[in-house]
Amino acid sequence: MNNHRRYAVFHTPPDGILAEKAAQWLGWDPVSGLAPEFPGLDGLPAPNRKLTARPRKYGFHGTLRPPFRPAQGLTLDRLQDMADDLARSLRPVTLNGLSVAALGPFLALRPVGETGPLTDLAAQIIEATNTWRTPLSAEERARRNPDRLSPQHRALLDQWGYPFVMGAFQFHMTLTGPLRPEERNPLQILLARYFEGCIPHPYPISDLCLMGEGEDGRFRLLSRHPLLG
């Protein structure tokens, strides 16, 4: 499988100031496969490397199909063909914009305004890609702590391989790992300033990105597939 441990379908913005600044903030660019220097912001509540340790390996992205092990016999070429066919059947979505906001203990870029069309798009992707994946092993399922999930989330995990999809989906582009309460508000203000002026308004989601997880555990962009439906 070309040395990819897992695959995923993400939204990753095209080249531009947002992608560049986000890659610098996280310390990983999944498009170039390079690790840029951190931006050296003043006033951080902890070192940048620590704040971004959890999301770094994924790069700046919004998840549409969470990482999965491919079904038996699926090659990268075949996955790319299927991603292309899927994207041709789906319509692009335009959000009003994105803003830095809290999601539990994390900070992320989250949609501003109506998200119904994006939720529908994500649901179509989850349903269409369910045959692409190998079912969760007992160990993989246990890592999701199913006993701590609600009955709804546990049912989603068992049907779709992830608990936060379909009706539980919340689009976000993660910027930090978990933060202490006293860290969250000051960092949210700092990151809002950092990204000021570089987030498109409106914000388009016009393609699917097939990503691959390398042997180093980091995800890289393998191919883009324009939404043409």
N, C-alpha and C positions, 0 to 999 in steps of 0.2 A: 504493500500500500504506500509506496514512495516514502517510507519512514514516517508517516503521519499516524500518531496514536489514536487521535480522534478528529472528527470534523464538526463543523458548526455552520449555521447560516446566521450571519450578523448583518446589521446595518453599520457600515463604516463610511464616514464622509469622504468624498473625493479630495484630491490634493487642493490645499488652500490654507488660509490662515488658521481656521478652526482646527483642522487636522494637525497642522504644524504645532500649534500651541498646546493642544491636548497631548500629543506625543511627547513634547518636552516635559509637560507636567507629570505624566506617568512614567517617563523614562523608557518607553518602548514604542516603536513605530511598526505596526503589523504590516504596513504596506511596503516599506523599504527593507524591513527586517533588521533595522539598526536601532541602537539604544542611544538617543540623543542625550546631551547633558541636561540636567535639571535647570530650571530657569533662575534659581537662586533668589527666590522671593524673600523679602524681609517680613518678619512678624509671624512666621509659621509656628504653630503650637508644638511641633515635633519636626524632626528632619524629614525632608521631602521623601527620601527613600523609604522611611518607615510608614508615612501616611499613605503611600501609594503601593505598598508591597503586595496587597491582595489583588487588586485589579490589574497590576502591571502586565502579567503574562498574557492577558487577553488583548491588551491594547485598547484604544478608545473605540467603543462600539456600543450598539444597542442589540440585545439578543432577540432573534426571531425564531431560531431553532437552537436550543441549548446543545452543548457538545455531546456527541454520540459516537459510539463505536459502530463502524459501518456493518451492514448486513453482510453475511457470508457471500463472497463472490463479487462484491461491488468494488470496482477499480476506481481510481481517481478520475480517469477519463469518463467512465460511465456516470459518476456523480456529477461531473461538470455538465454532461449532456442533459441529465435530468434537471439540474438547477436551471439550465438555459430554457428547457421546455416549460418548467414551472413559471419562471419569470415572464415568459411570453404570454402567459394566461392571466397575469395579475396586473391590476392597475396601480400606478404610482399614487402616493398619498402626500398631501401637503399639510404640514402643521403650521399653526400660527407662529410658533417659535419655540425656543427652549430657554430654560432658566436654571440657574443653580439652586437646588432645593434638597431638603433632607428626604431620605427614604429609610426609615428606621434609623439605625445608628450611622448610616453612610451618607455621603453627599454625592449627588449625581446631577447631570443635566437632564431635566424632565420636561415634558411637553407643556406648553402654555395653551390653554383653551381646549377645544373639542378634540377628543381622541378616539371617537367611535370608529371612523374609517381605518385608523391604524390598528385598533384592536381586532377589527374584522380581518384585515390583511394578515396579521400575525396568526389568527386562528386558522385561516386557509393554509398558511405555510406549515403550521404544526400538523394539520390533518394530512396534507399532501406528502410530507416528509416522514411520516411515521413508519413507513416500510423501508426507509433508508437505514434504519438503525437496528443493531442487535439489541434484543430485550435486555433490560437491566439484569445484571447478575445479583445474587443475594447480597454480595458485599457492597455493590454499588447502591442498591436499594437501602441497605442499612446505613450508609453514609448520609442519607437524607433524613435520618432520624424519624421514620414514619410514625412512631408512637407519639411524637410531639406535634404531628400535623393534625389539622382538623380533618374530619371525615371527607370533606370536599377536596382538600389538597391531597389527601392520601389516594383518593380515587383518581385524581388527575395524574399523580405520579405513576400509578399502576397502568393507566390507559395510554398515557402519552410520554412517559419517561421523565417527567419533570412536574413538580407540584404547582408552579406558578405560571400556568398557561391558560388559554381560553378565558373563562370568566375571571380568573385570578391574575391575568396578565397586567403588568404595569410597565410600560416602556420607560427605560432609563439608560443613561450612558454614564457608567460608574466612574467617579473621580477619586474616591478614597476607600480605604478599608474602614472598619468600625471605629468610631470616634467616641471619646468621652463627652458627656453632655457639655462640659465647660469648653471643650475644643470646637464644638460644632458651629455655633453662631459666629464666632470671630473668623473661622476659616471659610464659612459660607460667604461672608462679606468680602474677604480677600479674594476668593475665587471668582465672585461676581465681577470684581474689578479687573481681574486677570483676563477674563473672557469677554469683557465689555467691548462691543464694536466688532466682534469677529464671528458672531452667530447669525446666520442669515434669518431674516424675518420677511416673508414666511420661510419655513424650513422644509425642503423637499426630501422625501424618501423615494428615490427613483430607480433603485437597483437592489439586488440581493448580492451579498458577498459570501462566497464559499471560502471558509477558513480551515486551515489545517494546523493541528498541534504537533510540533516537532518533538524530537527526542529530548530537547532541553525544556519541554513543558510550555513553551511559548507559542502563541498562535500567530500565524502569518496569512496574509491574503493570498489565496490561490487563483481566484477569478472573480470578475464582476459580471453580473447578468442583469441587463436593463429590464425594467418592468414595462411591458409593451401591451398589456391588455386593454 
